[in-house]
Amino acid sequence: MLGPYEINDIYQTDCVEGLKKLPENCIDLCVSSPPYDGIRDYHGFSLDLHNVGIELYRVMKEGGIAVMVMQDQTRNFAKSLTTFRTAIDWCDNAGFRLFETLIYRKYGAEGGWW
């Protein structure tokens, strides 16, 4: 059991509030794909990535890995750089260390700015 949560169960809750209920140093790996920087409308939903980083670092085990699949918004052919700002914020303010930045191209339907 992880705090009030059972292992292998799914809980629909605010990410930050859910992380706050977990004990420290209990997560080995986090793979997440948060909303894509305003690219899609999530009906008023917004994610506080700063506090997600702080709480996620608290619950990660020493040597644990956090993987974030993110995409910057493009306006006038320029990227918003939100992914880089998030990585810097998590390193400067939450305690993470950046291991690697990967940029990949997803083949298939192109984005609206091409």
matplotlib code that plots the C-alpha trace (Angstrom):
import matplotlib.pyplot as plt

x = [0.0, 1.2, -0.3, -4.1, -3.5, -3.5, -0.9, -2.2, -5.3, -6.2, -7.3, -8.8, -7.5, -5.6, -2.0, -0.5, -3.0, -2.5, 1.2, 0.9, -0.8, 2.1, 5.0, 8.5, 10.9, 8.3, 8.4, 11.1, 9.9, 7.4, 6.4, 4.0, 2.6, 1.1, -1.2, 0.6, 1.2, -2.2, -2.1, -5.3, -8.3, -8.8, -12.0, -10.5, -8.0, -4.5, -1.6, 0.7, 4.0, 6.0, 4.3, 4.1, 7.9, 8.3, 5.9, 7.2, 10.8, 9.7, 8.2, 10.9, 13.4, 17.1, 18.2, 14.6, 13.8, 11.1, 10.3, 8.1, 6.7, 6.0, 5.6, 6.0, 3.3, 4.3, 3.3, 4.6, 7.0, 8.6, 8.5, 7.2, 10.1, 7.8, 9.5, 12.9, 11.5, 9.9, 13.2, 15.1, 12.5, 12.5, 16.3, 16.6, 13.6, 12.6, 16.0, 16.0, 19.1, 18.7, 20.0, 19.1, 16.9, 15.5, 13.8, 12.0, 9.9, 6.5, 5.7, 2.1, -0.3, 1.7, 1.0, -1.1, 1.9, 3.8]
y = [0.0, 3.5, 5.8, 5.6, 4.0, 0.3, -1.0, -1.7, 0.4, 3.5, 6.7, 9.8, 12.7, 16.0, 15.0, 17.3, 16.3, 12.7, 12.9, 14.7, 11.6, 9.3, 8.7, 9.9, 7.8, 5.3, 5.6, 4.1, 5.3, 7.9, 8.1, 10.9, 12.8, 16.0, 18.2, 19.6, 23.3, 24.7, 22.8, 21.0, 22.3, 20.3, 22.1, 24.5, 22.0, 23.3, 21.6, 23.2, 21.6, 23.5, 21.8, 18.5, 18.6, 19.4, 16.6, 14.1, 14.7, 14.1, 10.7, 9.5, 7.0, 7.8, 6.9, 6.9, 8.2, 10.6, 10.7, 13.4, 13.3, 16.9, 19.1, 22.9, 25.0, 26.6, 30.1, 32.0, 29.1, 29.5, 27.0, 28.2, 26.4, 25.3, 21.9, 23.5, 25.9, 23.0, 21.0, 24.0, 24.7, 21.1, 21.1, 24.5, 24.3, 20.6, 18.9, 16.9, 16.4, 16.4, 13.1, 13.5, 15.5, 13.5, 15.1, 12.7, 13.1, 11.4, 10.2, 10.4, 13.4, 16.6, 19.4, 22.4, 24.7, 22.9]
z = [0.0, -0.9, 1.6, 1.0, -2.4, -3.3, -5.8, -9.3, -8.9, -10.9, -9.2, -10.9, -8.9, -9.3, -9.9, -7.2, -4.6, -5.4, -5.1, -1.8, -0.4, -1.3, 1.1, 0.3, -1.8, -3.0, -6.8, -9.1, -12.4, -13.6, -17.3, -18.1, -21.0, -19.6, -21.8, -24.8, -24.0, -25.0, -28.3, -27.4, -25.4, -22.2, -21.3, -18.8, -17.3, -16.6, -15.0, -12.5, -13.7, -11.1, -8.2, -10.0, -10.2, -6.5, -5.4, -7.9, -6.7, -3.2, -3.9, -6.3, -4.9, -5.0, -8.6, -9.8, -13.3, -14.4, -18.1, -19.5, -23.1, -23.9, -26.9, -27.3, -28.9, -32.2, -33.1, -36.1, -36.8, -33.4, -30.4, -27.0, -25.2, -22.4, -22.3, -21.7, -19.1, -17.3, -17.3, -16.0, -13.3, -12.1, -11.9, -10.3, -7.9, -7.3, -7.2, -10.4, -12.5, -16.3, -17.7, -21.3, -23.6, -26.5, -29.5, -31.9, -34.9, -34.9, -38.5, -39.6, -39.6, -39.5, -37.1, -38.2, -38.6, -41.4]

ax = plt.figure().add_subplot(projection="3d")
ax.plot(x, y, z, "-o")
ax.set_aspect("equal")
plt.show()
